[in-house]
Amino acid sequence: MVLNERNFIFEKVFPSGMELSVGRLFQIAELSVTCGGTVAEHKQICDEITYVVSGGATVYSDGATEHLSAGQVHFITKDSVHAIVADEEEHFRYICIGYLLSETEELSEFFALCRQKKAFVAEDDSTIKKLSELMLSEFYGWDRQTDSMVSRYLVQILVSLHRLMTGKSKQQKDIETVSAGMTVYRVARFIDREFAEIRHVKEVADTLCYNECYISHLFREQTGMTVKEYLMRRKMEESARLLTDTAQSVETISERVGFPTAHTFRRAFKAYMGASPTDYRKTAKNGR
């Protein structure tokens, strides 16, 4: 790919293809092309999916022209001639995934669709966006599970893209909404039970076998607060109860709710409650 006038880029390119259990990955990238900038004409060495994060652009594929805008997905097959020209009004930001996969039973319907349409545009229902971001996050934080996770995300992206193109996405979106609610419920209940032992959000993610970025994004989307904020709220609620209902020292309470030191606890409590633990206790007792 040849990019002109780019202003932001994260890109992993595998010239020979990164071997996956389902095929090969050639590129995963988060790109931004400046207003009016271009991705020069080139021949595709692999199939490619582009999710538009923001802005707009005109895409040229084998003589056909499509205009893309935020929330849309563009697909193009190997050997197509391809170019992009960003709109003049706003930077064109997108996530790009280049790959070649083996045709399996799981992907048979998607491959049948590709034989009919070598390039197409779909309206995302947020599924492709979420999966693409999760896949991208694997490369920001590489570990020994990354290969396996990338394979799974890529297959899910292609199955979801087929559903979007064939009008089956509403049912899937309903299922995902229920699934998202159950995930948030699991996280909240775990924190409710174990908040005194939890120091970092990563502990929650690791224990429940979730990606940290995923649950952080999903929890905020569903509840309006981050996992970290919810964890702090539970610690502060219990601290306030202990200060009001018991004679335990501040040092003991700080330890009971999971702070490393009494000083750290005092500072966090005052920032959250607007008063020091000692002053809060006095006010609470005087108010009885």
URKAFEN-V176824 format. One record per residue. PHI is phi as a letter, one per 20 degrees, with the letter a starting at -180 (NA if undefined). Layout:
phi
PHI
PHI
//
This chain:
phi
NA
d
d
d
l
e
c
b
b
c
b
d
d
d
g
e
n
f
f
d
f
d
q
c
d
d
b
c
b
d
c
c
d
f
g
m
f
c
d
g
g
b
e
f
e
b
f
b
d
c
d
e
e
b
m
b
a
e
d
d
c
l
n
e
c
c
d
d
c
g
n
d
c
d
c
b
e
g
m
f
e
b
b
c
c
f
f
f
e
b
f
e
d
b
d
c
c
d
b
c
d
f
e
d
g
f
d
f
f
f
f
f
f
f
f
e
c
e
b
b
c
c
e
f
d
n
f
f
g
f
f
f
f
f
f
f
f
f
e
f
c
f
b
f
e
g
g
f
f
f
g
f
f
f
f
f
f
f
f
f
f
f
f
f
f
d
m
e
f
f
f
f
f
f
f
f
f
f
f
f
f
f
f
f
f
f
f
f
f
f
f
g
e
d
g
f
e
e
d
c
f
g
f
f
g
f
f
e
m
d
f
g
f
f
f
f
f
f
f
f
f
e
d
n
c
e
g
f
f
f
f
f
f
f
f
f
f
f
f
f
f
f
f
e
d
c
d
f
f
g
f
f
f
g
f
f
e
n
e
f
b
f
f
f
f
g
f
f
f
f
f
e
e
n
b
f
g
f
f
f
f
f
f
f
f
f
e
e
//
